[in-house]
Each structure stands twice: as structure tokens, then as C-alpha cells.
Amino acid sequence: MRNLCMTVTYDGTAYYGFQVQPGGNTIQDHLEDAIRALTGETVKITGSGRTDAGVHARRQIFNFPTASQIPVERWCIALNSRLPSDIVVIDAMEVPLDFHSRYAAKKKTYRYTVNANQFPDVFNRRLQHHHHAKLDITAMEEGLRHFIGTYDFTSFASRKSQKENHVRSVYEAWIEVDRSMCRDHPRDQGVIHIYVSGNGFLQHMVRIIVGTLLEVGEGKRKASDVPDMIAACNRSAAGPTAVSCGLMLWDLEYKKD
């Protein structure tokens, strides 16, 4: 047996997330179907993490066992010819049999994209959340800094979360603003990219962080309120859950061994 590790990128608009769901139509379903069509094997892939319905991935890692002797350099093209056009495998390598794509990951980074211009971008609308109101980006940056550290993030987890432990560490969090698509108009603020890196994330955690920051940007909440929201350990203390289309699993970092 071999253990193959692959990197997949996808537009999650049409899918119910990465991990297999009772209703089907997940990224995992399509990857496993493509492997079955290629090798005849029924395998269960192991993903580096979950993504919600409608969420995208620039770099998602998965691994699986196979008895196939197809050379590793031929797997990407072979699978992509059997996958929908919005799911693309971009890298493949053979790894030790005990490698586990989720347990071996030491840092994950998500990016949430907010279009803060007056009008939505018709070409990128599936990858952005268009926000109708003007935002105080400086206040949002101040609020975001309060999330860095190790905390119980119960206030920023879905009420449906089944995790017993809600303590997570956020290593870095920052905002980048791309003004290249702004018109010469005072209402346009550009495209805001919110990055959050940590050792792991709870269900809806990044989207609730973003929903809270948008309220800070609108002036409905103060950046200085964030520590109290975290300390409350109560979902009702934080802001709304931002829509899924703006979220992307951006990157993963693995242990060097």
C-alpha cells in the first residue's frame, strides 16, 4: 500500500462543504468518485479540515491509501480529467504510511474577502461578500488584534458545535486592502481581505469573527468590546455569522518531519 498526499483547490459555491454529508455533493464525494473511476478502489480520503457549504479553498490537503501503482506525477492530470471544472488537484506526493493530513497540520490560515465598494464585482461575486455600508477599517483592524492569543472561543462558535473543547490559539490576524478596483468615487473603499491563522478553528468561527468585525466597522460595536465578547463564552455576545461565499481556506503549514 502507498499513502498519497494531494493538494486540491476549489470553488465551493455549488457544494455542501468538504466533508461527506448525508445529502452528498461534497468535495470529498467528488474526489473519492474520481479515485474510484481511476483505480477501481473505494477509498475514504482524510482531509486536513472541514469547510462549510459555499466555502472555498486555495489550498486544501488530503491523503488516502492506495494499492495503485500509477506514478505519483500522473495523478493530478488523471484525477482532474474526472473531476468537475471547479475542483482541481494541483499537487501530489507519496508520504509515509502514518502521515495524517489533519493531525500533522500545525497552522491553518483562512482569508475572508469583503468587497467594500459601492457596487459588487460581477466577476468575483462568488468569492466576495459585498458589504453595502461604509466601514471604518482602522476600527476593524483594532478589533481583530484582540483575537490574537489562546482563548475559549465559545462566543465565536456555532451553537451546533459538537466540540467538547472550544479553546483555540490564534497566532496571527491582519487585514489587507486592495484598492485596485476602486472607482474615482469617495464611496469606494476597495476589497478588504481579513486573514486569520491559528492551530485550528471551530465551526463558523472565522465567519463569526468577520461578522463581529463588520459591526465594529459600521460603528454598531466598539473594537474594545471584543475581549468582553470572548470572555462571555456565550454565542449571543458576539456578532452575526458572515455569509460563506467570502471565506477561503488559504494555506496550511505542516511539521517539517
N, C-alpha and C positions, 0 to 999 in steps of 0.2 A: 504493500500500500504506500501511496505517496500523500503528502499533505500539501495542498496548493493554496497559496495566499494570493488574493487578487484585489485590485482597486477598481471600484465602479463609481461612475458619476451619473447623475440622473436628474431629470426634471420631474419632480414628484407630483405635479398638478393632477394627473389622471389616476393616481394610485392611493391606496389606503395605508400608506406608510411603508417602511422597510420590512418589518417582521410579519410573518404569516398571520393572517386573521381568518376567522371563520368564514367571512364573506369572500375570501380570495382577493385577487387583483392587487397583490403587493409586489414590491421589488423582489423580495425573496422568492415568491411564487414563480416569477418570470425567469429568474436566474436558475432555479432548480429545474424548471421545464427545459431551459436551453441546454443545461448539462445533460439531462436525460436524453434529449434529442441527439446530442453529440456522441455520448458514450454508451447509452442504454442503461446507465446506472441511476438508481433512485437514491439521491443523497440529500442530506439536510445540511445546509450551509450554516456557518456560525458567523454572525455579523459583529462588528465592533461596537454596535449600539443600535438603538431603535431611532426611527424618525416618525413623526406623526403624519397623518394623512395630509397631502398637499405640500409637505416639506421637501426640500431639495438636498442634494449632496454634491459638493465639488470633489470630495474625496472620502468615500466610504470603503472600509476594508472588510473582507470576509475570507474565510478559509473553509476547506472541506476535504475529506479523504476521498481518494480515487485509486482504482486499480488500473486506470487507463495509462497507456504508455505514450500518449500524444506528447511530443516535445513541448516544453513549457512556453517556448517562444511562439507557438502556433495557437495557443488557447484564446488569446484576445480576439483575433480575427474570426476564429471558428465560432466563438460564442456570440459575437456581435452580429454575425450573419443570421443568428437565430433569435435575436432579441428585438424588441420594439426600438424605434429610432430614438426614443427619449431615454433609453438606458444604454450606456456604453461602458464596457470594460476596457480600462486603459493600461493596466499593468498586471503581470502575473509572475509569480516566482514560486519555487519549491522551498518549503520551510521544514524544520524538524517536526516529527510526528506529534510532539507535545505542545506545539505552538497553538495558542488560543487567541483569536483576534481581539476579543473583548478583554480578557484578563491581562494581556500583555500591553495594552494601551495605557500610557501614563498621563497623557494630556489630550483633551479634546477641545477644539475651538469651533464655535458657532458664529455665524455672521447673520445679522438681521438688517435688511435694507428697507429704508423708508424714503419714498420719493416725496420731498418737501417742496416741490414746485407747484405752481398754481394748477397745472393740468397734468394728468397722468401720462406716462410714456407708453404709447400703444405697443411698442415693440418689446418692452421689458415688463409689461404689466403682470406677467405670470410669476415674476421673480421679485416684485417690489410691492410694498404696501403704500398706496398713495394716501397721504395724510392731508386732509382738507384745510386744517388750521395752521397758522404760522407758529413756529416753535422757537423757544429760547434754547438754543443748542448749548450754550455755556452752562445753563442750569442743568441740562440733561447730563453733561459731562461731569458736573459736580455730583449729581445723584448717583451716577454709575460708579464713581470711585468708592462709594460706601459699600458696594457689594464685594469688593476685594477682601479676601480673608476666608477663614473657616467658620461657618455658622450652621445652625439648624435653619434650613430654608423651607420650613413647613408653610410659611406665609406665601411662598412663591412656588408651591407645588399644586398640581391638580388635586381637587378633592377626591378624585378617583385613584390617586396614587396608592399602590399596594406595597410600597417600600416601608419596612419597619424603621429604618434609619434615614432621616432626612438631612443629616449633616453632610455637607459638601464643601470643597475648597475651591474658591475662585482665585486663580493665580494672576490673571491679567484681565483688564476690561478697558476698552478705549473706543473712541469714535473717530471716524474719518469722514470728511465731507468732500464729495466730488461735485464741483460747480461747472463742469464742462458742458452740461446740458441745460444750464440756466439761460433764459432769455434776458434781454436787457430790460428787466422789469423788477421793481422792488419786491414783488410778492414771491419771486422765485428764490429758494434757498439752497437748491441743489439736491443731490442724492446723499442721504445720511447712512453710513454703514456703521453698525454697532457690533463690536466684536467682544465675545466673552470666552475666556479659556479657563478650564478647570480640570479637576480629576474625574468629574462625572456630573451628570445633570439629571434632575428629577423630571417627571412628566410635566410638560408645559413650562418648565422653569424659565427658560430663556424668553419665551413669549410673554410670560407674566412680568418679568423684569422689564421688557420693552414696553408693555402696556402701561406699566407704572411710570417709566421714563417719559412716555408721551404725555401723561397727565402732568408731570413736572414741567415739561416743555410748554404746555398750554397754560401753566400757572394755576392749575387746579390743586396741585400739591407742591410742597417745598422739597428741595433736594435734601435738606437737613432732616426731613421726616423719615428718610429711608432706614436709618438704624432702628428707629422705633417700630417700623413695619416688620423688620427682620426679627426683632426681639419678641414681638407679639405671638409668633408661631401660630398664626391664625390666618387662613386664606382670605378672610374678609378684610384684613388690614391692608392688603396690597391692591394694586390696580387691576384692570381687566386683562384678559388674555389676548394678546395681539393676534391678528389673523395669521394663518400658517404660511401663506404664499411668500412672505418676506424672509422666511427663515431658511438657512442653508447650513448643513454640516460642512464646515470649511476645511478643517485639517485635523489630523491625528498625529500624535508623536508616540513612538514606541521605545521600550527599553532596548538599549544597544545590544544586549546579549540575546 
